[in-house]
Amino acid sequence: MSRPVAAERAARLLSIAPWIASLDGPTIGEVCTRFEIDRDELLSDLGVLSMVGVPPYSPDALVDVLVEDDRVWVTLGPYFRRPMRLSPAEGMALVGAASILGSGDDALARASAKLSRVIGDGTLADAVVADLGDVPDNSVQRLSDAVSQRRRVRLDYYGYGSDERTVREVDPYRLHVADGHWYLAGYCHRAEAERLFRLDRVHALEVLDSTFEPPEHPVTARPFSTTPDETVTLRLQPDVRWVLEGSPVVRSAELAGGVVEVELVVGGRAWLERLLLRIGARAEIVGGTVGGEAVDADRYIGVRSAAAQRILRRYGGDSVG
Amino acid sequence: MATAEVKLERLLNLTALLVDAGRPISAEEIRRQVFGYPERADSFRRTFERDKDELRDMGVNLELRPLPGAPGGVGYAIPSAGFHLPDPGLTSEERMALQLALSLVRLNDRARPGRDALAKLGGRELVADRPDPRSSPVAEIDLTPTMTATFGALADRRPLRFTYRGERREVHPYRLDFQRGRWYLTGHDEVRGALRVFRLDRIEDDIEVGEPAAFERPDHVAGVRLDPWRFGDDPPVDALLRVDDDAAPVVREVLGAAAEWEPDADDDESWRVRVEARDYEAFRSAVVSLLDSVEVLAPAVLRRSVVSWLEGLAP
């Protein structure tokens, strides 16, 4: 590791010195662990610090540093007695991380509120807000505990791609945020495979007593899908190009007039129905593939029309006429 | 003493001098008072210029102030209010929560602001056991220069000037939202005279930050609402929907926080939901994406819109 440059060492020292000064002789070891600094570097920096002060640089105008029996004492003038203000990057790191992870964590929420008063001119208050979806109360904390304790969970889950509500037992491997949503990756005992579950689609969750052994290999769970290896190819009018965002695109090609031909991975029958009904006649269905084999557009037109009919049954005899 | 140590000592002495003085100090007085500067005027100038840059790299609020009688008429100052971090009064539990949060969020910034932030708050608490590596980091913030500048402006109430969709904008920043994986800035567009929302990843690099305390932030600034049917020119109507409980999680997400949910009196497994719509086409689009989990009960104009759309897609 290369030695940090003077500016970094100075900045670091301006954080370390006030902390040491606020205590009665912490050990060198504790300072090194807290501030992630090598013993030699710390002693060297403290040596420099003992030469620092204000005019006339007489002994009483210099920083006082005493190292004895592996402990260190520092006496500072008021100019260095508090650390420096948080930089914008540091402030955003703290407040941003707290906003993303904060829901349901009282200590983190309180910490963030206190920090807001000492960042900038203190008017930050609730100006940074993260919305990661409506997850069941405390689910992030409970699942995080289940992951570290290796305890199986039972999920009452509604699948977007399947339009089905099922109860599943899952060995939770990992919790993470992707695309602004909480996901649980784990082994689903019902599917007998690894799956990804979005937390804001969980009706209820229960942490069970039984435990599991996590796998050695990295988790490669794909989003919950009941139609693996299926794609659909559409020609989108300019006003429905939004389809490209947030759908897994296999390939896309620009055609004349702002039309784009796009091949998408199908995320389940209901996923397909939702997409085709939303875009309606604003997209031409070209065809698709199932298991690598080409499939005619009729299949997808059939899916769309069956879905439309099914929904129309809810509207009873209503007809526009 | 090695040159690295001489420089470190000089930077610290320069900082101490200016913070302690509480008034602007001329370059000439700095040269005389602070140990480690070359005697020759031109060497001093070069060294002093580099030191000023280093101080700014450290994050020190070094300012130029008028100083009558000084060479060049200016002096240098580090006002205490902008230098010292007031004690936030964090408990040990709160500091641990921050430390854990920072370990779980990857910041994509080579400079390690998370580590430096914790140092300013008293360093890392000693943890008995390390967090499970399988669960960290769980999230990510892309701390770009644009995001950093925007946050800094938000915190100090500074105006921002930036290029957005090819147009130069002047905005008073009010709020930062993270939704659907993207960061959005809500602020008052000074030219249009109204609130606007900007996607941070579409703000171009040439962002300018103005002077602090340039405006008052309103007490309550609404968050970003990404539901297109709530904005439009159609006469606002209150839609009433019947929703199957099974699909409630997805319906909640699509209808947004402003929708009002009540259990259906006639059916244990349904809800009645009210939500305002101002763009009927966008509303219809959202409703059909919810398949047969949702039925539009009222008003007739929206119900008809859904039915006629679906009839066009059924054979």
Boltz contact constraints between the chains, C-beta under 6 A:
constraints:
  - contact:
      token1: [A, 6]
      token2: [B, 7]
      max_distance: 6.0
  - contact:
      token1: [A, 6]
      token2: [B, 8]
      max_distance: 6.0
  - contact:
      token1: [A, 6]
      token2: [B, 11]
      max_distance: 6.0
  - contact:
      token1: [A, 7]
      token2: [B, 54]
      max_distance: 6.0
  - contact:
      token1: [A, 7]
      token2: [B, 57]
      max_distance: 6.0
  - contact:
      token1: [A, 7]
      token2: [B, 58]
      max_distance: 6.0
  - contact:
      token1: [A, 9]
      token2: [B, 8]
      max_distance: 6.0
  - contact:
      token1: [A, 10]
      token2: [B, 8]
      max_distance: 6.0
  - contact:
      token1: [A, 10]
      token2: [B, 11]
      max_distance: 6.0
  - contact:
      token1: [A, 10]
      token2: [B, 12]
      max_distance: 6.0
  - contact:
      token1: [A, 10]
      token2: [B, 58]
      max_distance: 6.0
  - contact:
      token1: [A, 11]
      token2: [B, 58]
      max_distance: 6.0
  - contact:
      token1: [A, 15]
      token2: [B, 119]
      max_distance: 6.0
  - contact:
      token1: [A, 15]
      token2: [B, 120]
      max_distance: 6.0
  - contact:
      token1: [A, 19]
      token2: [B, 122]
      max_distance: 6.0
  - contact:
      token1: [A, 34]
      token2: [B, 123]
      max_distance: 6.0
  - contact:
      token1: [A, 34]
      token2: [B, 124]
      max_distance: 6.0
  - contact:
      token1: [A, 35]
      token2: [B, 119]
      max_distance: 6.0
  - contact:
      token1: [A, 35]
      token2: [B, 123]
      max_distance: 6.0
  - contact:
      token1: [A, 48]
      token2: [B, 5]
      max_distance: 6.0
  - contact:
      token1: [A, 48]
      token2: [B, 8]
      max_distance: 6.0
  - contact:
      token1: [A, 48]
      token2: [B, 9]
      max_distance: 6.0
  - contact:
      token1: [A, 51]
      token2: [B, 9]
      max_distance: 6.0
  - contact:
      token1: [A, 52]
      token2: [B, 12]
      max_distance: 6.0
  - contact:
      token1: [A, 52]
      token2: [B, 13]
      max_distance: 6.0
  - contact:
      token1: [A, 54]
      token2: [B, 16]
      max_distance: 6.0
  - contact:
      token1: [A, 54]
      token2: [B, 17]
      max_distance: 6.0
  - contact:
      token1: [A, 54]
      token2: [B, 20]
      max_distance: 6.0
  - contact:
      token1: [A, 55]
      token2: [B, 33]
      max_distance: 6.0
  - contact:
      token1: [A, 79]
      token2: [B, 16]
      max_distance: 6.0
  - contact:
      token1: [A, 79]
      token2: [B, 19]
      max_distance: 6.0
  - contact:
      token1: [A, 79]
      token2: [B, 20]
      max_distance: 6.0
  - contact:
      token1: [A, 82]
      token2: [B, 84]
      max_distance: 6.0
  - contact:
      token1: [A, 82]
      token2: [B, 85]
      max_distance: 6.0
  - contact:
      token1: [A, 83]
      token2: [B, 85]
      max_distance: 6.0
  - contact:
      token1: [A, 83]
      token2: [B, 120]
      max_distance: 6.0
  - contact:
      token1: [A, 84]
      token2: [B, 59]
      max_distance: 6.0
  - contact:
      token1: [A, 85]
      token2: [B, 85]
      max_distance: 6.0
  - contact:
      token1: [A, 86]
      token2: [B, 117]
      max_distance: 6.0
  - contact:
      token1: [A, 87]
      token2: [B, 59]
      max_distance: 6.0
  - contact:
      token1: [A, 88]
      token2: [B, 148]
      max_distance: 6.0
  - contact:
      token1: [A, 88]
      token2: [B, 151]
      max_distance: 6.0
  - contact:
      token1: [A, 88]
      token2: [B, 152]
      max_distance: 6.0
  - contact:
      token1: [A, 89]
      token2: [B, 113]
      max_distance: 6.0
  - contact:
      token1: [A, 89]
      token2: [B, 143]
      max_distance: 6.0
  - contact:
      token1: [A, 89]
      token2: [B, 148]
      max_distance: 6.0
  - contact:
      token1: [A, 90]
      token2: [B, 113]
      max_distance: 6.0
  - contact:
      token1: [A, 90]
      token2: [B, 116]
      max_distance: 6.0
  - contact:
      token1: [A, 90]
      token2: [B, 117]
      max_distance: 6.0
  - contact:
      token1: [A, 92]
      token2: [B, 151]
      max_distance: 6.0
  - contact:
      token1: [A, 93]
      token2: [B, 107]
      max_distance: 6.0
  - contact:
      token1: [A, 93]
      token2: [B, 113]
      max_distance: 6.0
  - contact:
      token1: [A, 93]
      token2: [B, 114]
      max_distance: 6.0
  - contact:
      token1: [A, 93]
      token2: [B, 117]
      max_distance: 6.0
  - contact:
      token1: [A, 94]
      token2: [B, 117]
      max_distance: 6.0
  - contact:
      token1: [A, 96]
      token2: [B, 141]
      max_distance: 6.0
  - contact:
      token1: [A, 97]
      token2: [B, 101]
      max_distance: 6.0
  - contact:
      token1: [A, 97]
      token2: [B, 102]
      max_distance: 6.0
  - contact:
      token1: [A, 97]
      token2: [B, 105]
      max_distance: 6.0
  - contact:
      token1: [A, 98]
      token2: [B, 101]
      max_distance: 6.0
  - contact:
      token1: [A, 100]
      token2: [B, 139]
      max_distance: 6.0
  - contact:
      token1: [A, 101]
      token2: [B, 101]
      max_distance: 6.0
  - contact:
      token1: [A, 107]
      token2: [B, 93]
      max_distance: 6.0
  - contact:
      token1: [A, 107]
      token2: [B, 94]
      max_distance: 6.0
  - contact:
      token1: [A, 107]
      token2: [B, 97]
      max_distance: 6.0
  - contact:
      token1: [A, 108]
      token2: [B, 97]
      max_distance: 6.0
  - contact:
      token1: [A, 108]
      token2: [B, 101]
      max_distance: 6.0
  - contact:
      token1: [A, 110]
      token2: [B, 94]
      max_distance: 6.0
  - contact:
      token1: [A, 111]
      token2: [B, 90]
      max_distance: 6.0
  - contact:
      token1: [A, 111]
      token2: [B, 94]
      max_distance: 6.0
  - contact:
      token1: [A, 111]
      token2: [B, 97]
      max_distance: 6.0
  - contact:
      token1: [A, 111]
      token2: [B, 98]
      max_distance: 6.0
  - contact:
      token1: [A, 114]
      token2: [B, 88]
      max_distance: 6.0
  - contact:
      token1: [A, 114]
      token2: [B, 89]
      max_distance: 6.0
  - contact:
      token1: [A, 114]
      token2: [B, 90]
      max_distance: 6.0
  - contact:
      token1: [A, 115]
      token2: [B, 88]
      max_distance: 6.0
  - contact:
      token1: [A, 118]
      token2: [B, 86]
      max_distance: 6.0
  - contact:
      token1: [A, 118]
      token2: [B, 88]
      max_distance: 6.0
  - contact:
      token1: [A, 119]
      token2: [B, 155]
      max_distance: 6.0
  - contact:
      token1: [A, 120]
      token2: [B, 155]
      max_distance: 6.0
  - contact:
      token1: [A, 120]
      token2: [B, 156]
      max_distance: 6.0
  - contact:
      token1: [A, 121]
      token2: [B, 156]
      max_distance: 6.0
  - contact:
      token1: [A, 124]
      token2: [B, 155]
      max_distance: 6.0
  - contact:
      token1: [A, 127]
      token2: [B, 154]
      max_distance: 6.0
  - contact:
      token1: [A, 127]
      token2: [B, 175]
      max_distance: 6.0
  - contact:
      token1: [A, 128]
      token2: [B, 176]
      max_distance: 6.0
  - contact:
      token1: [A, 129]
      token2: [B, 177]
      max_distance: 6.0
  - contact:
      token1: [A, 129]
      token2: [B, 223]
      max_distance: 6.0
  - contact:
      token1: [A, 130]
      token2: [B, 178]
      max_distance: 6.0
  - contact:
      token1: [A, 131]
      token2: [B, 179]
      max_distance: 6.0
  - contact:
      token1: [A, 134]
      token2: [B, 252]
      max_distance: 6.0
  - contact:
      token1: [A, 147]
      token2: [B, 135]
      max_distance: 6.0
  - contact:
      token1: [A, 148]
      token2: [B, 132]
      max_distance: 6.0
  - contact:
      token1: [A, 158]
      token2: [B, 246]
      max_distance: 6.0
  - contact:
      token1: [A, 158]
      token2: [B, 247]
      max_distance: 6.0
  - contact:
      token1: [A, 158]
      token2: [B, 249]
      max_distance: 6.0
  - contact:
      token1: [A, 160]
      token2: [B, 250]
      max_distance: 6.0
  - contact:
      token1: [A, 163]
      token2: [B, 291]
      max_distance: 6.0
  - contact:
      token1: [A, 165]
      token2: [B, 246]
      max_distance: 6.0
  - contact:
      token1: [A, 174]
      token2: [B, 134]
      max_distance: 6.0
  - contact:
      token1: [A, 175]
      token2: [B, 135]
      max_distance: 6.0
  - contact:
      token1: [A, 175]
      token2: [B, 138]
      max_distance: 6.0
  - contact:
      token1: [A, 176]
      token2: [B, 138]
      max_distance: 6.0
  - contact:
      token1: [A, 177]
      token2: [B, 138]
      max_distance: 6.0
  - contact:
      token1: [A, 177]
      token2: [B, 139]
      max_distance: 6.0
  - contact:
      token1: [A, 179]
      token2: [B, 181]
      max_distance: 6.0
  - contact:
      token1: [A, 180]
      token2: [B, 180]
      max_distance: 6.0
  - contact:
      token1: [A, 180]
      token2: [B, 181]
      max_distance: 6.0
  - contact:
      token1: [A, 200]
      token2: [B, 249]
      max_distance: 6.0
  - contact:
      token1: [A, 201]
      token2: [B, 249]
      max_distance: 6.0
  - contact:
      token1: [A, 273]
      token2: [B, 291]
      max_distance: 6.0
  - contact:
      token1: [A, 274]
      token2: [B, 289]
      max_distance: 6.0
  - contact:
      token1: [A, 277]
      token2: [B, 288]
      max_distance: 6.0
  - contact:
      token1: [A, 278]
      token2: [B, 285]
      max_distance: 6.0
  - contact:
      token1: [A, 278]
      token2: [B, 288]
      max_distance: 6.0
  - contact:
      token1: [A, 278]
      token2: [B, 289]
      max_distance: 6.0
  - contact:
      token1: [A, 280]
      token2: [B, 313]
      max_distance: 6.0
  - contact:
      token1: [A, 304]
      token2: [B, 313]
      max_distance: 6.0
  - contact:
      token1: [A, 305]
      token2: [B, 314]
      max_distance: 6.0
  - contact:
      token1: [A, 305]
      token2: [B, 315]
      max_distance: 6.0
  - contact:
      token1: [A, 308]
      token2: [B, 310]
      max_distance: 6.0
  - contact:
      token1: [A, 308]
      token2: [B, 313]
      max_distance: 6.0
  - contact:
      token1: [A, 308]
      token2: [B, 314]
      max_distance: 6.0
  - contact:
      token1: [A, 309]
      token2: [B, 314]
      max_distance: 6.0
  - contact:
      token1: [A, 310]
      token2: [B, 292]
      max_distance: 6.0
  - contact:
      token1: [A, 311]
      token2: [B, 292]
      max_distance: 6.0
  - contact:
      token1: [A, 311]
      token2: [B, 310]
      max_distance: 6.0
  - contact:
      token1: [A, 312]
      token2: [B, 310]
      max_distance: 6.0
  - contact:
      token1: [A, 314]
      token2: [B, 292]
      max_distance: 6.0
  - contact:
      token1: [A, 314]
      token2: [B, 295]
      max_distance: 6.0
  - contact:
      token1: [A, 315]
      token2: [B, 307]
      max_distance: 6.0
  - contact:
      token1: [A, 318]
      token2: [B, 307]
      max_distance: 6.0
  - contact:
      token1: [A, 320]
      token2: [B, 304]
      max_distance: 6.0
  - contact:
      token1: [A, 320]
      token2: [B, 307]
      max_distance: 6.0
  - contact:
      token1: [A, 320]
      token2: [B, 308]
      max_distance: 6.0
